[in-house]
Amino acid sequence: MSKETTNHKSSDRPEPPTPIIVIGAGASGMMAAILAARSGLRVQILEKQKKPGRKLLLTGNGRCNLTHLDPGLPSRYHSQLPGCTENIAGQVFSAFGVEATLNFFESLGLLTQDRDGYVYPMSAQAHSVLDVLLAELDRLHVRIRYDCEVTALDCDAASGLWRVGTEGWSYPARAVVLAAGSMAGIAESAGGRVRDPFQLATALGHTGKPPWPALTAMHCPDPDLALCDGARTKACVTLLHGSLLPHPGQPGMAGSLLPQSLAVARPILPAGPDGAAPSILPPSQGRTAPSILPPSQGRTAPSILPPGPDGAVPESGPVIVQEEGEVQWTASELSGIPLFQLSRYASGCSPSCPLMLSFDFLPGFEEAWIQDKLQSLLGTYRGTLSPSRLLGGFVHSRLATFLVKKSGYKDVPPAPEDEAALAQALAALLKRLILTADGVRDHSRAQICTGGVSLSEVEPETLSSRLYPGLFFSGEILDIDGPCGGYNLQWAWSSGAIAGEAAAKYAKGMQK
Ligand SMILES: Cc1cc2nc3c(=O)[nH]c(=O)nc-3n(C[C@H](O)[C@H](O)[C@H](O)COP(=O)(O)OP(=O)(O)OC[C@H]3O[C@@H](n4cnc5c(N)ncnc54)[C@H](O)[C@@H]3O)c2cc1C
């Protein structure tokens, strides 16, 4: 790839246009440029950073989980547009899906490894993925201009040519692929302004849901959370939209919306012996709550009840999503794969509506069994076993201390007459600890943004704009997103390939 460019001041004598300009040297932009350049046309990438693939290098903790071997892949994506996700994702993936992606990378010399469906480069280094893409761009003589932020885009109606504007420069092109991604993973530089790539599209009249951060940590203001700081625990986590929980004075408000065993939930328990109200839901009156939602299959897509249109999150109303995996605790936030997945839904909820997270730390166990076991252990070690040591055999010791605090009991061996009630309270907390989150972390800490250019404004076969001929979209700038696990990069590869190829076809057509 060559760094010398043919950029011209707007006032200069017009030069022949570059057939195709790709905006953004990220995953989808590089893919689009390669597919476009393979048609034999000249392609130029404009990239605002000093180096390509900055985000790609961060993926999979530096190992790059580049796709997922999920047979139901197209159905895992979400968008705000009812009915559109599967249609568009289905068409895009059937034209250039996982197999085509793996073949593509193999042809570039990148071997991959499958870890339970999660695909990584054999080297386990994201750099390998970037390196093979750059080598191919180089072979195809694709020019990349760095430190070159596109600030304006417009199309000359008479000639049909595009003018891609940067600071003081204008680049003419027959076709443009807008592959500028989202604000996810980008920190605001001190004093500097970071332009949201979505604005490039809206300035042209494209519309869509403004991007929101997703696949990120949730902030939890509970002062006791410091007790868990640094712990990693397995849990099945359910996100309950705050409005689902019945509030005092609204009897049965949510009853018809919730599955039975959650519908009986009330955030009220008799106060613990020292008067502290435990923040748990009461036992579910004989039912084995909360195993009402099918556990998500390993780390696949969450189960959503009831399904929103096309998986979309309603601005208000019922949302129940459940994920299982490792939770990471700090003094103020909760992260790890299950929380990341749930954050996609939490991000869309109204700030006035508290987000309730319900934790089941022992998803494979019945509450009644746990309670019996705890009570029997307390009996066996009467007078010597503190509640936190008791729970230490079930969960991480820091979580054990936190749960005891939440139970309202003192962390000392209980009196014999308190053993049954203590066992009941601890078993309930192990199965249904409820924490309130007050939001998700901002875009700089997010892996993706939901929202973007509406799928209704692009042609599914080409990802071309329905408003302007010669404009194509790829990657995260479109309103489609997938869960953690390689789904978002797969969208970047597939949409980049489709948009790049279609842009080349369009530019060739203009040439004639
Ligand atoms: C920490 C982290 C970990 C992740 N891990 C994974 C993972 O393991 N698997 C997975 O599938 N997904 C992962 N993702 C998500 C994945 O990286 C993105 O979905 C994917 O990179 C989107 O590709 P893109 O090409 O659309 O956007 P990007 O990769 O963001 O590329 C867009 C490019 O456009 C440039 N640009 C933006 N605006 C302009 C402008 N005005 N002018 C010129 N250039 C511009 C940007 O600098 C950037 O280089 C992760 C994301 C993060 C942040």
The ligand as a MOL file (V3000), in Angstrom:
LIG
                    3D

  0  0  0     0  0            999 V3000
M  V30 BEGIN CTAB
M  V30 COUNTS 53 58 0 0 0
M  V30 BEGIN ATOM
M  V30 1 C -12.0410 -3.5040 22.9560 0
M  V30 2 C -12.8400 -4.1190 21.8260 0
M  V30 3 C -12.8320 -5.5000 21.6710 0
M  V30 4 C -13.5790 -6.0840 20.6240 0
M  V30 5 N -13.5120 -7.4380 20.4630 0
M  V30 6 C -14.1970 -8.0040 19.4290 0
M  V30 7 C -14.0500 -9.4000 19.1430 0
M  V30 8 O -13.2420 -10.1080 19.7520 0
M  V30 9 N -14.8210 -9.9190 18.1430 0
M  V30 10 C -15.6880 -9.1530 17.4040 0
M  V30 11 O -16.3670 -9.6830 16.5200 0
M  V30 12 N -15.7940 -7.8250 17.6220 0
M  V30 13 C -15.0550 -7.2330 18.5950 0
M  V30 14 N -15.1540 -5.8760 18.7810 0
M  V30 15 C -16.0220 -5.0960 17.8840 0
M  V30 16 C -15.3200 -4.8870 16.5330 0
M  V30 17 O -14.0110 -4.4170 16.7430 0
M  V30 18 C -16.0950 -3.8670 15.6690 0
M  V30 19 O -17.4240 -4.2790 15.5410 0
M  V30 20 C -15.4570 -3.7330 14.2880 0
M  V30 21 O -14.1130 -3.3140 14.4080 0
M  V30 22 C -16.2330 -2.7270 13.4410 0
M  V30 23 O -15.5470 -2.5860 12.2200 0
M  V30 24 P -15.7360 -1.2550 11.3520 0
M  V30 25 O -14.8060 -1.3890 10.2160 0
M  V30 26 O -17.1670 -1.0300 11.0970 0
M  V30 27 O -15.2800 -0.0900 12.3180 0
M  V30 28 P -13.8180 0.2240 12.8940 0
M  V30 29 O -13.0500 -1.0150 13.0760 0
M  V30 30 O -14.0630 1.0870 14.0780 0
M  V30 31 O -13.1210 1.0690 11.7550 0
M  V30 32 C -13.5580 2.3610 11.4030 0
M  V30 33 C -12.3540 3.1620 10.9460 0
M  V30 34 O -12.8110 4.3940 10.4040 0
M  V30 35 C -11.9690 5.4340 10.8700 0
M  V30 36 N -12.7460 6.6770 10.8260 0
M  V30 37 C -13.8010 7.0270 11.5990 0
M  V30 38 N -14.2710 8.2260 11.2260 0
M  V30 39 C -13.5060 8.6410 10.1970 0
M  V30 40 C -13.4880 9.8130 9.3870 0
M  V30 41 N -14.3800 10.8030 9.5770 0
M  V30 42 N -12.5520 9.9240 8.4300 0
M  V30 43 C -11.6430 8.9360 8.2100 0
M  V30 44 N -11.6090 7.8120 8.9540 0
M  V30 45 C -12.5270 7.6630 9.9250 0
M  V30 46 C -11.6060 4.9880 12.2690 0
M  V30 47 O -10.4390 5.6330 12.7250 0
M  V30 48 C -11.4260 3.4990 12.0800 0
M  V30 49 O -10.1140 3.1700 11.7320 0
M  V30 50 C -14.3800 -5.2770 19.7750 0
M  V30 51 C -14.3570 -3.8860 19.9330 0
M  V30 52 C -13.5900 -3.3090 20.9380 0
M  V30 53 C -13.5920 -1.8050 21.0900 0
M  V30 END ATOM
M  V30 BEGIN BOND
M  V30 1 1 1 2
M  V30 2 1 2 3
M  V30 3 2 2 52
M  V30 4 2 3 4
M  V30 5 1 4 5
M  V30 6 1 4 50
M  V30 7 2 5 6
M  V30 8 1 6 7
M  V30 9 1 6 13
M  V30 10 2 7 8
M  V30 11 1 7 9
M  V30 12 1 9 10
M  V30 13 2 10 11
M  V30 14 1 10 12
M  V30 15 2 12 13
M  V30 16 1 13 14
M  V30 17 1 14 15
M  V30 18 1 14 50
M  V30 19 1 15 16
M  V30 20 1 16 17
M  V30 21 1 16 18
M  V30 22 1 18 19
M  V30 23 1 18 20
M  V30 24 1 20 21
M  V30 25 1 20 22
M  V30 26 1 22 23
M  V30 27 1 23 24
M  V30 28 2 24 25
M  V30 29 1 24 26
M  V30 30 1 24 27
M  V30 31 1 27 28
M  V30 32 2 28 29
M  V30 33 1 28 30
M  V30 34 1 28 31
M  V30 35 1 31 32
M  V30 36 1 32 33
M  V30 37 1 33 34
M  V30 38 1 33 48
M  V30 39 1 34 35
M  V30 40 1 35 36
M  V30 41 1 35 46
M  V30 42 1 36 37
M  V30 43 1 36 45
M  V30 44 2 37 38
M  V30 45 1 38 39
M  V30 46 1 39 40
M  V30 47 2 39 45
M  V30 48 1 40 41
M  V30 49 2 40 42
M  V30 50 1 42 43
M  V30 51 2 43 44
M  V30 52 1 44 45
M  V30 53 1 46 47
M  V30 54 1 46 48
M  V30 55 1 48 49
M  V30 56 2 50 51
M  V30 57 1 51 52
M  V30 58 1 52 53
M  V30 END BOND
M  V30 END CTAB
M  END
